[in-house]
Structures are given as structure tokens and as C-alpha cells.
């Protein structure tokens, strides 16, 4: 057995607070970039990149460019998962942050369709694909990093900081767009929409500065020092963990709730029901402020009672609440929009959102954890990414046209709950035992 006691191969100590803070800030930066694209797709891109087609088709096209990032994410997950499981979590996290920042800045510099024609949306799609590659490794890398630094009895709590950072990124993105969206329409379409994309250079610099001193995780360092990292993580993953990969794919369909709430309903409310942009952006900000507090509380609860019941509650609760929320939007009932929006996205969806970073990561051993999380989530998130475009396509006419969208969202959330309930409960399993099969494991495991 290789000794790990020498100073040259000393295993890093756990740094749960530092890892959680670094993951929070890095995820906030990364998803600020990712979410400003979604907001711009809902409010602006159909008009400046697809002005020559029918407005509804332009909306579908703009949402499709939002969704193409999710095509790249599974491919990025394979590559970045391999790098993270073979060479370390930290290398992946530095790369993803820089790639996201550069591609986002370049979106803000793009000429519009009126300036260069069809080349403009083509370049937009290419940059969105690069954003997708970046996002494919960011959350899995940050979740693996935080999970492997956390104490066994608080893994969900510390790992939830990654998702709290994601919510903070959405808040920051929305706050930046509120004054920009208040510009006169001509100014917004001419230059105002570019401001949030150019600001990404500042937030990326902050993220790189924070992450530069974060040590590698003890679990990965122990394997690396013992020369036990897998040669081909993806081969080992599908040889020994393929049921859990599938389980994560289906559980990750709960992400449909998030993209419907933050992207599709924003467009529906503003462009169809004609609710003021500032009102809907304020709903998004407040819901995510509530989520910042709710996510760690749900995670703490799952450290006590288990991952499965908390996740399933969040998924099924979201499946039910999407109906009254979209009804409130269709009737322009502003007080109900605020109340139901905060309850749906801020409180109930946060149960699933706050638990999955630990829940999914605990399904896999250290050897393949980043690959398993990245590939499983990105395949599941693909439907979430295209959910706004699918919803725009199935949206019916008249005041009840939102019902097919609600039904689609409910179906995805129910499938997610069933997949989660089929999983092994891992909240009390020691780190070194995670991903190992026992006689008490579920049959589909």
C-alpha cells in the first residue's frame, strides 16, 4: 500500500467553509453569465437576431438558441468529467470559469442581424454552445469539490452552497437587467442589452481570484497520491454505475421547473399578457432571494431525515404549484403572481434544488463522481434547456393556452420524483463507502 504520510504526498485537510464559499462565488459568477443569456433571449434576442420572421416563431428561435447550450453540455460533461476525475476538480473549475466569461463577453460584442445578416445568429449559437460546455463541468466540479471537503453529517448543507451561488447569479443577472429593461425600446435593442454581457468580465475576474487558492479535495488527493485514479473514468462509470447515471438523468428533469419559471413565463407574461417587464423581473429577484434562505434550510433537513423525502417533496410540490402560478399569469393577477411565484420557486422548488448536489454526488464513488454527476445531470438538464422552446411551440391560443405548458412541466417533475424515490438513501453513508453496492441497496442500483 502506498504511504500517504510523507510531506510530498500529504493529503490536504478538509476545508469545508473555504470550499463552500469558493463554490458559492464561482457558481454565482458562472450562472450570472448563463442566466443573462436566458433573460436576453426572453426579452430581446427574437427582435434583434430573428427580425425577419413571425414574432412567435422569432420567440421560438430565440429560446432555441438558449436551448442549444444543452446540446453541448453532455459532450462537455464527458470531456470535463474525464479531466476532473483523472486530474483533479480544481483544474476543471478554473477552465469552466474562464470559458464562460470569454464566451459571454463575446455575445455582448456580436453584431445584429440587421448589420451582418444570417452570420449573426450563427455566431450567437456558437458562443452559446461554448457556454454550454462550460456549464457542463461547473456545477458537477463545484459540487464534487464541496462534497468531498464537507464533514459526513453536513454534506448536504455545505454542498447546497453551490446551488445558493447559482441563485445568487440569477439574482445578479436579473438585477442588472431591471434598469436595462427600463430603457426606451430603441435604446434597449440598439445597445442596452449588451451591458450585462460586458459586465461579465468583472464578475469572472472575481471568481478566478477566489478559486485560485482552494486546495484539491482530500478524497481525490488520496486517490491521486496512491496512483489509484482511473485511466478512463467514463468506462468505469458505465461499467459499474450505469443505473445511477440513468437515475440522475431522470431526476434532473426537475430542472424543467426552473427554466419554465425563469425564462418561459417571463416571455409569456411580458409579450403575451403584457405585464410590465420590471414587474416580472422583480418576481424573479424576490423568488431567488427567498431561495437563498430556503436552499440551505432544506439541505440541513435532508442531513437529518434523508435526501429522498426532501427531494420528492420539492418535485411533487412544484408539479402542483405550476398550475395556479400560470393561471395567475394568464389573468394578470399581480398579487397572486408574487405570492405563488415566491412559494413555487423560492420555497418549494428549493427543496429539490438544495438537495440534489449532495444527493446525486453521493450515488457515485470518488473515482467517477465528477463524471457521473456531469453526464447524468447534463443529459437530464437538456430537456430543461429546451423546455422554453417546447413550451412556446405547444402554447395554445386563448386565455387557457398555458395549460399544455403546465401539463408538460408537471409530467417532468413527476418523473423526477419517481426516479429520486428509487435511489438508495445516502445521507448516513460514510464518504469512503459512497458508490459501493450493499445487500440492502435497491434492486435497480
C-alpha positions as CSV (number, residue, x, y, z in Angstrom):
1,X,0.0,0.0,0.0
2,X,1.4,3.4,-0.9
3,X,2.1,5.6,2.1
4,X,0.4,9.0,2.3
5,X,2.3,10.2,5.3
6,X,5.2,11.9,3.7
7,X,5.2,15.7,3.2
8,X,5.5,15.2,-0.5
9,X,2.3,13.3,-0.7
10,X,0.4,14.8,2.3
11,X,-3.3,14.6,1.9
12,X,-5.0,18.1,2.2
13,X,-7.1,18.6,5.2
14,X,-10.8,19.2,4.7
15,X,-11.7,22.9,4.2
16,X,-15.5,22.8,4.1
17,X,-16.1,26.5,4.7
18,X,-13.5,27.6,2.2
19,X,-14.8,25.1,-0.4
20,X,-18.4,26.2,0.2
21,X,-17.5,29.9,-0.2
22,X,-15.4,29.3,-3.3
23,X,-18.2,27.2,-4.8
24,X,-20.8,29.8,-4.0
25,X,-18.9,32.7,-5.6
26,X,-17.8,30.6,-8.6
27,X,-21.3,29.4,-9.2
28,X,-22.7,32.9,-8.8
29,X,-20.3,34.2,-11.4
30,X,-20.8,31.3,-13.8
31,X,-24.5,31.4,-13.7
32,X,-24.7,35.2,-13.8
33,X,-23.3,34.7,-17.3
34,X,-25.6,31.8,-18.1
35,X,-28.8,33.5,-16.9
36,X,-28.3,36.8,-18.5
37,X,-28.5,34.9,-21.8
38,X,-31.8,33.5,-20.8
39,X,-33.2,36.9,-19.9
40,X,-32.0,38.4,-23.1
41,X,-33.5,35.5,-25.1
42,X,-36.9,36.2,-23.4
43,X,-36.8,39.9,-23.9
44,X,-34.5,40.9,-26.8
45,X,-32.9,38.3,-29.0
46,X,-36.0,37.4,-31.0
47,X,-36.2,41.0,-32.2
48,X,-32.5,41.6,-33.0
49,X,-31.3,38.2,-34.2
50,X,-34.5,37.0,-35.9
51,X,-36.3,40.1,-37.0
52,X,-37.4,38.8,-40.4
53,X,-39.8,36.0,-39.2
54,X,-43.1,35.9,-37.5
55,X,-42.9,37.2,-33.9
56,X,-44.0,33.9,-32.3
57,X,-41.5,32.0,-34.5
58,X,-38.8,34.5,-33.5
59,X,-39.6,33.8,-29.9
60,X,-39.2,30.0,-30.5
61,X,-36.0,30.6,-32.4
62,X,-34.6,32.8,-29.5
63,X,-35.5,30.1,-27.0
64,X,-33.9,27.5,-29.2
65,X,-30.6,29.4,-29.1
66,X,-31.0,29.2,-25.3
67,X,-31.5,25.5,-25.6
68,X,-28.6,24.7,-27.8
69,X,-26.2,25.1,-24.9
70,X,-27.8,22.0,-23.5
71,X,-26.8,20.0,-26.7
72,X,-23.2,20.8,-26.0
73,X,-23.5,20.1,-22.2
74,X,-23.5,16.2,-22.5
75,X,-20.4,16.3,-24.7
76,X,-18.7,18.8,-22.4
77,X,-19.6,16.6,-19.4
78,X,-17.8,13.6,-20.9
79,X,-14.6,15.6,-21.5
80,X,-14.6,17.7,-18.3
81,X,-15.7,14.7,-16.2
82,X,-12.7,12.8,-17.5
83,X,-10.4,15.7,-16.7
84,X,-11.9,16.2,-13.2
85,X,-11.8,12.5,-12.2
86,X,-8.3,11.9,-13.6
87,X,-6.5,15.2,-13.0
88,X,-8.5,17.0,-10.3
89,X,-11.5,19.1,-9.5
90,X,-9.7,22.4,-9.3
91,X,-8.4,22.2,-13.0
92,X,-12.0,21.8,-14.2
93,X,-13.3,24.7,-12.1
94,X,-10.7,27.2,-13.4
95,X,-11.3,26.2,-17.0
96,X,-15.0,26.4,-16.9
97,X,-15.0,29.9,-15.3
98,X,-12.7,31.3,-18.0
99,X,-14.5,29.7,-20.9
100,X,-17.9,31.0,-19.7
101,X,-16.5,34.5,-19.1
102,X,-14.9,34.8,-22.6
103,X,-17.9,33.4,-24.5
104,X,-20.4,35.7,-22.6
105,X,-18.3,38.8,-23.2
106,X,-18.2,38.0,-26.9
107,X,-22.0,37.6,-27.0
108,X,-22.3,41.2,-25.9
109,X,-19.9,42.2,-28.8
110,X,-21.9,40.5,-31.5
111,X,-23.3,42.5,-34.5
112,X,-27.1,42.1,-35.0
113,X,-28.9,40.5,-37.9
114,X,-29.5,43.9,-39.5
115,X,-25.8,44.5,-39.5
116,X,-24.4,41.2,-40.9
117,X,-27.4,39.0,-41.7
118,X,-27.5,35.3,-41.0
119,X,-23.9,35.2,-39.8
120,X,-25.1,37.0,-36.6
121,X,-27.4,34.2,-35.2
122,X,-24.9,31.6,-36.4
123,X,-22.2,33.2,-34.2
124,X,-24.7,33.5,-31.4
125,X,-25.3,29.8,-31.5
126,X,-21.6,29.0,-31.5
127,X,-21.0,31.2,-28.4
128,X,-24.0,29.6,-26.7
129,X,-22.5,26.2,-27.3
130,X,-19.3,27.3,-25.6
131,X,-21.4,28.5,-22.7
132,X,-23.0,25.0,-22.5
133,X,-19.6,23.3,-22.5
134,X,-18.5,25.5,-19.6
135,X,-21.7,24.9,-17.6
136,X,-21.4,21.1,-18.1
137,X,-18.5,21.0,-15.8
138,X,-19.1,23.8,-13.4
139,X,-21.8,22.5,-11.1
140,X,-20.5,18.9,-11.1
141,X,-17.0,20.2,-10.3
142,X,-18.1,22.6,-7.6
143,X,-20.5,20.0,-6.1
144,X,-17.7,17.3,-6.1
145,X,-15.3,19.8,-4.6
146,X,-17.6,20.9,-1.8
147,X,-19.0,17.4,-1.1
148,X,-15.5,15.9,-0.6
149,X,-14.4,18.7,1.7
150,X,-17.6,18.5,3.9
151,X,-18.0,16.6,7.1
152,X,-20.1,13.5,6.7
153,X,-23.0,14.7,8.8
154,X,-23.3,18.1,7.0
155,X,-22.6,17.1,3.4
156,X,-25.9,18.4,2.0
157,X,-25.6,21.7,3.9
158,X,-22.2,22.5,2.6
159,X,-22.8,21.3,-0.9
160,X,-26.0,23.3,-1.1
161,X,-23.9,26.5,-1.3
162,X,-23.2,25.6,-4.9
163,X,-26.9,26.0,-5.7
164,X,-27.2,29.1,-3.5
165,X,-24.5,30.6,-5.6
166,X,-26.5,29.7,-8.7
167,X,-29.5,31.5,-7.3
168,X,-27.3,34.5,-6.5
169,X,-26.1,34.5,-10.1
170,X,-29.7,34.6,-11.3
171,X,-30.4,37.4,-8.8
172,X,-27.5,39.4,-10.0
173,X,-28.3,38.8,-13.7
174,X,-31.9,39.9,-13.1
175,X,-30.9,43.0,-11.1
176,X,-28.6,44.1,-13.9
177,X,-31.5,43.7,-16.4
178,X,-34.1,45.6,-14.4
179,X,-32.6,49.1,-15.2
180,X,-31.5,48.0,-18.7
181,X,-35.1,46.8,-19.5
182,X,-36.4,50.2,-18.4
183,X,-34.6,51.9,-21.3
184,X,-36.7,53.0,-24.2
185,X,-37.3,50.1,-26.6
186,X,-35.0,51.6,-29.3
187,X,-32.1,52.1,-26.9
188,X,-32.6,48.6,-25.3
189,X,-32.4,46.9,-28.8
190,X,-29.6,49.1,-30.0
191,X,-27.1,48.9,-27.2
192,X,-28.7,48.5,-23.8
193,X,-28.9,44.7,-23.9
194,X,-25.1,44.5,-24.3
195,X,-24.3,46.0,-20.9
196,X,-24.9,42.9,-18.8
197,X,-22.8,40.8,-21.1
198,X,-19.8,43.2,-20.9
199,X,-20.1,43.3,-17.1
200,X,-19.3,39.5,-17.1
201,X,-15.6,40.4,-17.4
202,X,-15.7,41.9,-13.9
203,X,-17.5,39.1,-12.2
204,X,-15.3,36.4,-13.9
205,X,-12.2,38.2,-12.6
206,X,-13.7,38.0,-9.1
207,X,-14.4,34.3,-9.4
208,X,-10.9,33.4,-10.7
209,X,-9.4,35.3,-7.8
210,X,-11.5,33.5,-5.2
211,X,-10.8,30.0,-6.6
212,X,-7.1,30.2,-7.1
213,X,-6.1,29.2,-3.6
214,X,-8.7,26.5,-3.0
215,X,-6.9,23.1,-2.3
216,X,-7.8,19.9,-4.0
217,X,-10.2,17.6,-2.1
218,X,-8.8,15.1,0.4
219,X,-10.7,12.2,-1.3
220,X,-9.3,12.9,-4.7
221,X,-5.8,13.7,-3.3
222,X,-5.8,10.3,-1.5
223,X,-6.5,8.5,-4.8
224,X,-4.0,10.5,-6.7
225,X,-1.2,10.0,-4.2
226,X,-2.0,6.3,-4.2
227,X,-1.9,6.3,-8.0
228,X,-5.5,5.0,-7.9
229,X,-7.2,7.4,-10.3
230,X,-9.0,5.6,-13.2
231,X,-7.4,5.7,-16.6
232,X,-10.8,6.0,-18.3
233,X,-13.4,7.3,-15.8
234,X,-16.2,7.1,-18.3
235,X,-15.6,3.4,-19.0
236,X,-15.6,2.6,-15.2
237,X,-18.7,4.8,-14.7
238,X,-20.8,2.9,-17.2
239,X,-19.4,-0.5,-16.2
240,X,-20.3,-0.1,-12.5
241,X,-22.7,2.9,-12.1
242,X,-24.9,3.0,-15.2
243,X,-28.2,2.6,-13.2
244,X,-27.3,5.6,-11.1
245,X,-26.4,7.6,-14.2
246,X,-29.9,6.9,-15.6
247,X,-31.4,7.7,-12.2
248,X,-29.7,11.1,-12.2
249,X,-30.8,11.7,-15.8
250,X,-34.5,11.3,-14.9
251,X,-34.2,13.0,-11.5
252,X,-32.6,16.0,-13.2
253,X,-35.8,16.6,-15.3
254,X,-37.0,18.7,-12.3
255,X,-34.9,21.4,-13.9
256,X,-37.8,22.0,-16.3
257,X,-39.5,23.8,-13.5
258,X,-36.6,26.3,-13.2
259,X,-36.3,27.1,-16.9
260,X,-40.1,27.4,-17.3
261,X,-40.3,29.7,-14.3
262,X,-37.3,31.9,-15.1
263,X,-37.4,32.0,-18.9
264,X,-40.7,30.9,-20.5
265,X,-43.1,32.6,-18.1
266,X,-41.1,35.8,-18.3
267,X,-41.6,35.9,-22.0
268,X,-45.3,34.8,-21.7
269,X,-46.1,37.4,-19.1
270,X,-44.4,40.3,-20.9
271,X,-45.1,39.5,-24.5
272,X,-48.5,37.8,-24.4
273,X,-50.2,39.0,-21.2
274,X,-48.4,42.4,-21.4
275,X,-47.4,42.5,-17.7
276,X,-44.6,45.1,-17.3
277,X,-41.1,43.8,-17.7
278,X,-40.0,45.3,-14.4
279,X,-42.8,43.6,-12.5
280,X,-41.8,40.1,-13.8
281,X,-38.1,40.7,-13.2
282,X,-38.9,41.8,-9.7
283,X,-40.8,38.5,-9.1
284,X,-37.7,36.6,-10.3
285,X,-35.4,38.5,-7.9
286,X,-37.6,38.1,-4.9
287,X,-38.2,34.4,-5.6
288,X,-34.5,33.8,-5.7
289,X,-33.8,35.9,-2.6
290,X,-36.3,33.6,-0.8
291,X,-34.4,30.6,-2.3
292,X,-31.1,31.8,-1.0
293,X,-32.5,31.3,2.5
294,X,-34.6,28.2,1.7
295,X,-31.9,26.1,0.0
296,X,-29.6,25.6,3.0
297,X,-32.5,25.0,5.3
298,X,-33.9,22.2,3.1
299,X,-30.3,20.8,2.8
300,X,-30.0,20.8,6.6
301,X,-33.3,19.0,6.9
302,X,-32.1,16.4,4.4
303,X,-28.9,15.9,6.6
304,X,-31.4,14.9,9.4
305,X,-34.2,13.0,7.7
306,X,-32.6,11.9,4.3
307,X,-32.2,13.1,0.8
308,X,-35.2,11.3,-0.8
309,X,-38.1,12.7,1.1
310,X,-36.9,16.3,0.8
311,X,-36.2,16.0,-3.0
312,X,-39.5,14.3,-3.7
313,X,-41.5,16.9,-1.8
314,X,-39.8,19.6,-3.8
315,X,-40.5,17.9,-7.2
316,X,-44.2,17.0,-6.5
317,X,-44.9,20.3,-4.9
318,X,-43.6,22.1,-8.0
319,X,-45.6,19.9,-10.2
320,X,-48.8,21.0,-8.4
321,X,-47.9,24.7,-8.0
322,X,-47.1,25.4,-11.6
323,X,-50.8,25.3,-12.4
324,X,-52.0,28.2,-10.1
325,X,-48.9,30.2,-10.9
326,X,-49.6,30.1,-14.7
327,X,-53.3,30.8,-14.1
328,X,-52.3,33.9,-12.1
329,X,-50.1,35.0,-15.0
330,X,-52.8,34.4,-17.6
331,X,-55.2,36.7,-15.5
332,X,-52.5,39.3,-14.8
333,X,-53.3,38.9,-11.1
334,X,-50.2,40.7,-9.7
335,X,-50.6,39.9,-6.0
336,X,-51.1,36.2,-6.8
337,X,-48.2,36.2,-9.2
338,X,-45.9,37.4,-6.4
339,X,-47.3,35.1,-3.8
340,X,-47.4,32.0,-5.9
341,X,-44.1,32.8,-7.6
342,X,-42.3,33.1,-4.3
343,X,-43.9,29.9,-3.0
344,X,-43.2,27.9,-6.1
345,X,-39.7,28.9,-7.0
346,X,-38.5,30.4,-3.7
347,X,-39.7,27.8,-1.3
348,X,-41.0,24.5,-2.8
349,X,-38.6,24.0,-5.8
350,X,-35.7,24.9,-3.5
351,X,-36.3,21.6,-1.6
352,X,-35.2,19.6,-4.7
353,X,-32.7,22.2,-5.8
354,X,-31.0,22.4,-2.5
355,X,-30.6,18.6,-2.0
356,X,-29.6,17.4,-5.5
357,X,-25.9,18.5,-5.3
358,X,-25.3,16.0,-2.4
359,X,-28.0,13.5,-3.5
360,X,-26.5,12.9,-6.9
361,X,-22.9,13.1,-5.9
362,X,-23.4,10.5,-3.2
363,X,-24.6,8.0,-5.7
364,X,-21.0,7.7,-7.1
365,X,-17.6,6.8,-5.7
366,X,-14.8,9.3,-5.7
367,X,-13.2,7.7,-8.8
368,X,-16.1,8.6,-11.1
369,X,-18.1,11.2,-9.1
370,X,-17.5,14.2,-11.3
371,X,-18.2,12.2,-14.5
372,X,-21.3,10.6,-13.1
373,X,-22.7,13.9,-11.9
374,X,-21.8,15.8,-15.0
375,X,-23.1,13.3,-17.6
376,X,-26.2,12.4,-15.7
377,X,-27.3,16.0,-14.9
378,X,-26.4,17.3,-18.3
379,X,-28.5,14.7,-20.1
380,X,-31.4,15.5,-17.8
381,X,-30.9,19.2,-18.0
382,X,-31.1,19.0,-21.8
383,X,-34.9,18.8,-21.6
384,X,-34.9,21.7,-19.1
385,X,-32.9,23.8,-21.6
386,X,-35.3,23.2,-24.4
387,X,-38.4,23.5,-22.2
388,X,-38.9,27.2,-23.1
389,X,-38.8,26.4,-26.8
390,X,-41.0,23.3,-26.4
391,X,-43.5,25.4,-24.4
392,X,-43.5,28.2,-26.9
393,X,-44.3,25.6,-29.6
394,X,-47.1,23.8,-27.7
395,X,-48.6,27.0,-26.3
396,X,-52.3,27.2,-27.2
397,X,-54.5,30.1,-28.2
398,X,-56.8,32.0,-25.9
399,X,-56.8,32.5,-22.2
400,X,-56.2,28.8,-21.4
401,X,-53.4,28.4,-23.9
402,X,-50.9,28.0,-21.0
403,X,-52.4,24.6,-19.9
404,X,-50.2,22.4,-22.2
405,X,-47.2,24.1,-20.7
406,X,-48.3,23.4,-17.2
407,X,-49.0,19.8,-18.1
408,X,-45.6,19.4,-19.6
409,X,-43.9,20.9,-16.5
410,X,-45.9,18.6,-14.2
411,X,-45.0,15.5,-16.2
412,X,-41.3,16.2,-16.0
413,X,-41.4,16.9,-12.2
414,X,-43.4,13.7,-11.5
415,X,-40.9,11.6,-13.5
416,X,-38.1,13.3,-11.5
417,X,-39.8,12.4,-8.2
418,X,-40.2,8.7,-9.1
419,X,-36.5,8.5,-10.2
420,X,-35.4,10.1,-6.9
421,X,-37.5,7.7,-4.8
422,X,-35.9,4.7,-6.5
423,X,-32.5,5.8,-5.2
424,X,-30.6,4.4,-2.2
425,X,-30.7,6.7,0.8
426,X,-27.1,8.0,1.3
427,X,-27.4,10.7,4.0
428,X,-25.8,8.5,6.6
429,X,-23.3,6.7,4.4
430,X,-19.6,7.5,5.1
431,X,-17.7,9.2,2.3
432,X,-15.4,6.2,1.7
433,X,-18.5,3.9,1.3
434,X,-20.4,6.1,-1.2
435,X,-21.0,4.4,-4.6
436,X,-20.4,0.9,-3.2
437,X,-23.2,-1.7,-3.5
438,X,-24.5,-3.4,-0.4
439,X,-27.1,-6.2,0.0
440,X,-29.6,-3.6,1.2
441,X,-29.2,-1.5,-1.9
442,X,-32.3,-1.2,-4.2
443,X,-32.7,-3.7,-6.9
444,X,-32.3,-1.0,-9.5
445,X,-28.9,0.0,-8.2
